[in-house]
Amino acid sequence: MLEYKFIRIDISKWNNEPKEDYHNIIKEEAKGGWELVQIFAPSLATAGFSKYIEIIMKKEV
């Protein structure tokens, strides 16, 4: 059976970059047995950019 984890990272509206280093988050989660599935950015909508990204991780339980 798989367990999934969703980690939301907000995007700065000033420079359009993630407010946290997602590379480090993925590396830290991997140490706990989590595997990256996908980095998801929702629809741009009317703002012209995503307000956040979601890191989707999985691990066997």
N, C-alpha and C positions, 0 to 999 in steps of 0.2 A: 504494500500500500504506500502511496506517496502523500507527503504533506507539502503544501504550498505556502509560500510567504510572499507578501506584497509589500514592498518598501517604497514609499512615496518620497520624492525629492522635489521640492519647489524650484522653479526657474526664476531667476532674477529678472524683473521687468526692465532693469536699467541696462544690463549687458547681455541679456538673453542666454545666460549660462546657468548650469545647476548651482544651487547654493551650497551643496556638499560635493565632495569628490566621490563620484560613484565608483571609480576604480578601486579605491580603498574599501568602500562598503562591500563590494563583491569579493575582494580578497579576504576580508575579515569573515564574511559569511561562509566562504569556502572552507575556512579552518574549522568551522563547526559542522562540516558535512553537507552544506548547502551547495547546490549546483545552479548556475545561471540558466534560466529558460529563455528569457526575453527582456529587453528594455522597451517599454511601451510608452509612447507619447500620444496623448489623446488629440482629438481634432483641434485644428487651429481656431475654429469658430470665428468670431468677429474680431478678436484681439490681434490676429495675424501671427501669433506664436503660441506654443503650448505653455500653460501655466505651471505644469509639473510633468515629471516623468515617473513611471513606476518600474521598479526592478522586480521581476518575477523570478523567484527562486524555488527549487524543489529539493526534497530529500526523502530517502526511503525511511519508513518508520516500521 
